[in-house]
């Protein structure tokens, strides 16, 4: 081997990285103690960024394209190296390739319940998990805070490093957003989109990564809180409680509700229907009074005996006016104890005069 071949073997002339994996975030070019010569070709492919590091300090950054290394395009490195008269001699530097594509389907989850303050339920313990998509946006910050000097930093290492940090950011965002537990347990997709503007400033500012999609797949609360949520949901589904009770009574009468509760419901429903039918004259056909049932003592129809308050409501006056008319003899009434009672016939006679 000639001298030129030997010297050529000691210098890096082409620097490139063909990524054949799908889980590499950053990769340090193996220089094998070779130096980078003037005019060396640096090839950066799409979804890649190259960061030079010289003696532990960040140098120049290169985006996609083919770059010829000379004084003009490595000004930072030239300053760090201390070249006073331009890039003339070979040099050594660490070359990091950072993958800036989108990494999808990364899992996150709370290993322990997180505490959150809820307006309805007070302090609640919540467990949550889901997935997120991310990409590296600040190469220097990512290398400094996440990857470090690792020569081959992969997704599994990222998951171990970032899982607790993502949960911490999620917890802070959840506290800032003040999301009710009811919404947390029922509106997963909307909640993830709503939390993104709160999560991203933290992840970009601290770690140099942007979370493009944040999905909450499940949020679990203690059983007693779940029971309270179920009751709230049931009440919302019932809607008008009065209509619901009437419906239940009607169902009980139709199917013969069991037990004392069913009988009580049927009796109450029966009285209600009877009063309604009496008001409509269903039991008084043609003004005739139905014959009494043998062996049964029948009381006067309830609606034929009125209180002063009922008469006042019919006449559109006060109860005091009715009592004054009773005491003056204008309205005939019977006094039972301390209370007056007026028959419907007496009221009709008063109205006829």
MOUR-V312013 format. One record per residue. N is the residue number from 1. RES is the residue in three letters. SS is DSSP state (helix for helix, strand for strand, loop for the rest). NEAR is the number of other C-alpha atoms within 10 Angstrom. Layout:
# MOUR-V312013
n = (N	N)
res = (RES	RES)
ss = (SS	SS)
near = (NEAR	NEAR)
This chain:
# MOUR-V312013
n = (1	2	3	4	5	6	7	8	9	10	11	12	13	14	15	16	17	18	19	20	21	22	23	24	25	26	27	28	29	30	31	32	33	34	35	36	37	38	39	40	41	42	43	44	45	46	47	48	49	50	51	52	53	54	55	56	57	58	59	60	61	62	63	64	65	66	67	68	69	70	71	72	73	74	75	76	77	78	79	80	81	82	83	84	85	86	87	88	89	90	91	92	93	94	95	96	97	98	99	100	101	102	103	104	105	106	107	108	109	110	111	112	113	114	115	116	117	118	119	120	121	122	123	124	125	126	127	128	129	130	131	132	133	134	135	136	137	138	139	140	141	142	143	144	145	146	147	148	149	150	151	152	153	154	155	156	157	158	159	160	161	162	163	164	165	166	167	168	169	170	171	172	173	174	175	176	177	178	179	180	181	182	183	184	185	186	187	188	189	190	191	192	193	194	195	196	197	198	199	200	201	202	203	204	205	206	207	208	209	210	211	212	213	214	215	216	217	218	219	220	221	222	223	224	225	226	227	228	229	230	231	232	233	234	235	236	237	238	239	240	241	242	243	244	245	246	247	248	249	250	251	252	253	254	255	256	257	258	259	260	261	262	263	264	265	266	267	268	269	270	271	272	273	274	275	276	277	278	279	280	281	282	283	284	285	286	287	288	289	290	291	292	293	294	295	296	297	298	299	300	301	302	303	304	305	306	307	308	309	310	311	312	313	314	315	316	317	318	319	320	321	322	323	324	325	326	327	328	329	330	331	332	333	334	335	336	337	338	339	340	341	342	343	344	345	346	347	348	349	350	351	352	353)
res = (UNK	UNK	UNK	UNK	UNK	UNK	UNK	UNK	UNK	UNK	UNK	UNK	UNK	UNK	UNK	UNK	UNK	UNK	UNK	UNK	UNK	UNK	UNK	UNK	UNK	UNK	UNK	UNK	UNK	UNK	UNK	UNK	UNK	UNK	UNK	UNK	UNK	UNK	UNK	UNK	UNK	UNK	UNK	UNK	UNK	UNK	UNK	UNK	UNK	UNK	UNK	UNK	UNK	UNK	UNK	UNK	UNK	UNK	UNK	UNK	UNK	UNK	UNK	UNK	UNK	UNK	UNK	UNK	UNK	UNK	UNK	UNK	UNK	UNK	UNK	UNK	UNK	UNK	UNK	UNK	UNK	UNK	UNK	UNK	UNK	UNK	UNK	UNK	UNK	UNK	UNK	UNK	UNK	UNK	UNK	UNK	UNK	UNK	UNK	UNK	UNK	UNK	UNK	UNK	UNK	UNK	UNK	UNK	UNK	UNK	UNK	UNK	UNK	UNK	UNK	UNK	UNK	UNK	UNK	UNK	UNK	UNK	UNK	UNK	UNK	UNK	UNK	UNK	UNK	UNK	UNK	UNK	UNK	UNK	UNK	UNK	UNK	UNK	UNK	UNK	UNK	UNK	UNK	UNK	UNK	UNK	UNK	UNK	UNK	UNK	UNK	UNK	UNK	UNK	UNK	UNK	UNK	UNK	UNK	UNK	UNK	UNK	UNK	UNK	UNK	UNK	UNK	UNK	UNK	UNK	UNK	UNK	UNK	UNK	UNK	UNK	UNK	UNK	UNK	UNK	UNK	UNK	UNK	UNK	UNK	UNK	UNK	UNK	UNK	UNK	UNK	UNK	UNK	UNK	UNK	UNK	UNK	UNK	UNK	UNK	UNK	UNK	UNK	UNK	UNK	UNK	UNK	UNK	UNK	UNK	UNK	UNK	UNK	UNK	UNK	UNK	UNK	UNK	UNK	UNK	UNK	UNK	UNK	UNK	UNK	UNK	UNK	UNK	UNK	UNK	UNK	UNK	UNK	UNK	UNK	UNK	UNK	UNK	UNK	UNK	UNK	UNK	UNK	UNK	UNK	UNK	UNK	UNK	UNK	UNK	UNK	UNK	UNK	UNK	UNK	UNK	UNK	UNK	UNK	UNK	UNK	UNK	UNK	UNK	UNK	UNK	UNK	UNK	UNK	UNK	UNK	UNK	UNK	UNK	UNK	UNK	UNK	UNK	UNK	UNK	UNK	UNK	UNK	UNK	UNK	UNK	UNK	UNK	UNK	UNK	UNK	UNK	UNK	UNK	UNK	UNK	UNK	UNK	UNK	UNK	UNK	UNK	UNK	UNK	UNK	UNK	UNK	UNK	UNK	UNK	UNK	UNK	UNK	UNK	UNK	UNK	UNK	UNK	UNK	UNK	UNK	UNK	UNK	UNK	UNK	UNK	UNK	UNK	UNK	UNK	UNK	UNK	UNK	UNK	UNK	UNK	UNK	UNK	UNK	UNK	UNK	UNK	UNK	UNK	UNK	UNK	UNK	UNK	UNK	UNK	UNK	UNK	UNK)
ss = (loop	loop	helix	helix	helix	helix	helix	helix	helix	loop	strand	strand	strand	strand	strand	loop	loop	loop	loop	loop	loop	loop	loop	strand	strand	strand	strand	strand	loop	loop	loop	loop	loop	loop	strand	strand	strand	strand	strand	strand	strand	strand	strand	strand	loop	loop	loop	strand	strand	strand	strand	strand	strand	strand	loop	loop	strand	strand	strand	strand	strand	strand	loop	loop	strand	strand	strand	strand	loop	loop	loop	loop	loop	loop	helix	helix	helix	helix	helix	helix	helix	loop	loop	loop	loop	loop	loop	loop	loop	loop	strand	loop	loop	strand	strand	strand	strand	strand	strand	loop	loop	loop	strand	strand	strand	strand	strand	strand	strand	loop	loop	loop	loop	strand	strand	strand	strand	strand	loop	loop	loop	strand	strand	strand	strand	strand	strand	strand	strand	strand	strand	strand	strand	strand	strand	strand	loop	loop	helix	helix	helix	helix	helix	helix	helix	helix	helix	loop	loop	loop	loop	strand	strand	strand	helix	helix	helix	helix	helix	helix	helix	helix	helix	helix	helix	helix	helix	helix	helix	helix	helix	helix	helix	helix	helix	helix	helix	loop	loop	loop	helix	helix	helix	helix	loop	loop	loop	helix	helix	helix	helix	helix	helix	helix	helix	helix	helix	helix	helix	helix	helix	helix	helix	helix	helix	helix	helix	loop	strand	strand	strand	strand	strand	strand	strand	strand	strand	strand	strand	strand	strand	loop	helix	helix	helix	helix	helix	helix	helix	helix	helix	helix	helix	helix	helix	helix	helix	helix	loop	loop	helix	helix	helix	helix	helix	helix	helix	helix	helix	helix	helix	helix	helix	helix	helix	loop	loop	loop	helix	helix	helix	helix	helix	helix	helix	helix	helix	helix	helix	helix	helix	helix	helix	helix	helix	helix	helix	helix	helix	loop	loop	loop	loop	loop	helix	helix	helix	loop	loop	loop	loop	loop	loop	loop	loop	loop	loop	loop	loop	loop	loop	helix	helix	helix	strand	strand	strand	helix	helix	helix	helix	helix	helix	helix	helix	loop	loop	loop	helix	helix	helix	helix	helix	helix	helix	helix	helix	loop	loop	loop	loop	loop	loop	strand	strand	strand	loop	loop	strand	strand	strand	strand	strand	helix	helix	helix	helix	helix	helix	helix	helix	helix	loop)
near = (5	7	8	9	9	10	9	12	12	17	19	22	18	14	17	15	16	8	13	7	8	11	15	19	23	26	21	19	17	12	16	8	11	16	17	21	21	18	17	17	18	20	19	21	18	11	14	20	21	26	20	21	19	18	11	10	11	17	22	16	18	18	15	14	12	14	17	16	17	17	18	11	14	17	16	17	22	19	13	14	16	11	14	8	8	13	21	12	10	15	16	17	20	20	22	24	26	23	24	19	15	13	19	14	13	16	14	22	20	19	12	10	15	14	13	20	16	15	11	10	14	10	11	16	16	18	16	21	16	18	16	18	16	19	18	24	18	16	21	21	18	20	21	13	11	19	21	13	15	13	16	15	20	17	16	12	15	16	15	10	13	16	16	15	16	19	18	15	17	23	17	16	20	20	14	11	13	13	18	15	24	18	11	21	19	13	13	17	13	13	19	21	15	16	20	18	12	17	22	19	16	18	17	17	12	15	23	22	22	21	21	15	15	25	21	22	15	15	17	16	18	12	9	9	16	15	12	13	18	13	12	12	12	11	12	11	9	12	10	10	11	10	11	12	14	13	12	16	23	17	14	18	17	10	10	13	18	9	8	9	11	18	16	13	18	21	14	13	17	15	11	11	12	14	15	12	13	14	12	10	12	12	14	13	9	8	8	8	9	9	6	9	8	7	6	7	8	9	6	8	9	9	11	12	17	17	16	20	17	15	21	17	13	10	13	9	12	13	16	12	12	21	19	12	14	19	12	10	10	16	19	18	22	11	10	8	6	5	10	16	18	20	17	14	12	16	20	11	12	13	10	7	6)
